[in-house]
Amino acid sequence: DIVMTQTPLSLSVTPGQPASISCKSSQSLLHSDKKTYLYWFLQRPGQPPQLLIYELSNRFSGVPERFSGSGSGTDFTLKISRVEAEDVGVYYCMQSVQLPNTFGQGTRLEIK
Amino acid sequence: DVQLVQSGGGVVRPGGSLRLSCAASGFTFNDFGMSWVRQVPGKGLEWVSGINWDGGATGYADSVKGRFTISRDNAKNSLYLEMSSLRAEDTALYYCARGSSYGYRYNWFDPWGQGTLVTVSS
């Protein structure tokens, strides 16, 4: 199985400040079709996960522009340009280039 | 609204069986693959199983292979997970989720159901 490793496991951010979460995979997530099968989800307290970013860097419908995804191969980053109170929750990266789909351990974001 | 509403779940003894259901609405169900993902309360996410649009292809995590069966009834817009030989380590919140294509591979998941708790305990 592909192992997804996120850092940090938690971060505390002042509203208006940027935040960055790293995700590293044990194998390349770049497929022969040139797509990178890396996704980012946010799970707010008491809610199911919701998709933020698909295929490395594409913001899903309705996701604010302050969220962006980048990276290549095995190293990926989710950036929030200016954190807002509603961004609180646990962020997960996920890969689907190889079954089983696997998730990172999660990064808990709290507001200072 | 695109929606997935789950039912089933509950408390079951080790070795027992349970069936989870997921009713879809607001979209053409048979245009999408579907998956089940579980989460031990307070812990991370684990993909459990996936099925393609017509049920002709399925996949399972090694941890449930041979014990769980995923199926769908497109006439009823419903997804199912039949769980047997349940173990304490199967205790989790189970989510159904819509895939992003006809298959269940190379997918992202959106939306997710509300989750249903399965507790395996004597």
Interface residues (C-beta under 8 A of the other chain):
Chain A: H31 K35 Y37 Y39 F41 P48 P49 Q50 L51 Y54 E55 F60 Y92 M94 S96 V97 L99 P100 N101 T102 F103 G104 Q105 G106
Chain B: S35 G44 L45 E46 W47 G50 G59 A61 D62 Y95 A97 S100 R105 Y106 N107 W108 F109 D110 P111 W112 G113 Q114 G115
